[in-house]
Amino acid sequence: MEAIKAVTSDRIVFRKDAVTYEPLNIYGKNIVGTDQGEWKRHRTVAAPAFSEANNALVWAETIRIMSDWFNQLDTAQRAEKSASNSLSSDLTVEMVAPMTQITLLITSVAGFGRQVSWDDDSSDVPAPGYALTFRSAMIAAVENVMFRMLPPDWFTSFSSVVKVPYLSARILQARQAFDELGSYMLELVSSARASVTEGRSSASRAALLHNLVEANMSPEGDSKCLSDSEVLSNTFVFLLAGHETSAHTLSFAISLLALYPEAQGKIYEEVRKIWPEGDTIGGSTSSYKDFPQLPYTLAFFRETLRLFPPVIRLPRDVHTDVMLPAQRLNAGAKGSVTPGESFSVAVPAGSIVVIDIWALHMNPLYWGDDVEDFKPARFIDSDTYRWPRDAFLAFSGGPRSCIGQRFALTESICILASLVHRYEVLIPENLMHKPFEEQREAMLNWTPGLTLVPTNANVRLRRRT
Ligand code: HEM
């Protein structure tokens, strides 16, 4: 743990390999694809954009989007019931797709300042001069990002002349989506600038893009300023960095709700205190001030992140010869460990060190002998216990830690609370009569991708009210 702290806190000696992330600079330089002084310029402007006003917007939009989704589920449920003549009103839902859509739609408003509805609205036609609506351009850009990042420009031009099956279509789709999203975003930058200059208030005032534009206009010297293309490049990487990480963790969390009904019951108890039964998710009264009233829901989400961190390893390039502190562990009975001798490891410049987040999260020295168990309460402090902050690295640590941590926690807690308020989350029918271990293994199955990808996040939803 000491070595990890040394690595994450020193961004001069231990550097992110910016070259790997350079393809992300599609619209211009941004916080993810830069390092050192260049990165600092982006981070200084970006940090204040993740303000409390932005968190309040995230909460309000999450409530709106969840209500839209619940209406969709009601329609699906009615259709299924009449088609099958079934008495059961349960609905089986695969969670990765809706969670991906929900987190994208939240970022559309709280990131870009563009409110979009759950459905592809047929009356929502592309703006003059565009082939795609803002919503379609955003979704197509995210879905085709690899086809925009990886092929060199000459190959993209070549694809429009010589058709390579499948590949040409995806590359051209990606090009169109990115071009159109870029144009939409430039319009949003201009309109945000106009609203700041004219002191106009607008619905999108707390959106990240608006905040970046405003911070960029403050008279604090040019060195801090980002160009328009850098503003939109940053807003786009917020969308990329934020939606899959959150969507996949939420999908695991929802499977865990079904697997651990007692923990789900505690969330329901907590939620009922702030949103009485029958109330539409918090009614019109719910706001970001509800967040601190949901400590167990937050602990539940953190425990999900401990067991399923979306980013499992972080590599860093070592730029100077350095000594790192280390400690041997003595293995005890039944997987327990005790601290052993401390020593130092010499790490020469030119090495790569890899922070193993998952191993840290599964170390019994910090989390106890029940480290494998799902126990949200381990994230709740008491008079005699403080959960080990330095042993939890899902959002990384130090200066390059996740800038969107509070954004992610705000949307995720609101999503879990509103879901549990409306539905009882249950094991799907095909696993209902299997032993617990088999259910757990099936529902929490994953495959490696850019993040941990849940492969079987199906649950049954039963309306409570
Ligand atoms: C559960 C959700 C999330 C998790 C687990 C997560 C995790 C992480 C981790 C581990 C890093 C460090 C990556 C590295 O050093 O290579 C990171 C960086 C970052 N995250 Fe997140 N993230 C989440 C959600 C979000 C959201 C919602 C946003 C934006 C709205 C966001 C924006 C970013 C950005 C811009 C960086 C780069 C920061 C920098 O280099 O200064 N993340 N995130």
Residues whose N, C-alpha, C, O or C-beta is under 5 A from the ligand:
A	BS01	HEM	I31 V32 V237 F238 A241 G242 T245 S246 T249 P310 V311 L393 A394 F395 S396 P399 R400 S401 C402 I403 G404 F407 A408
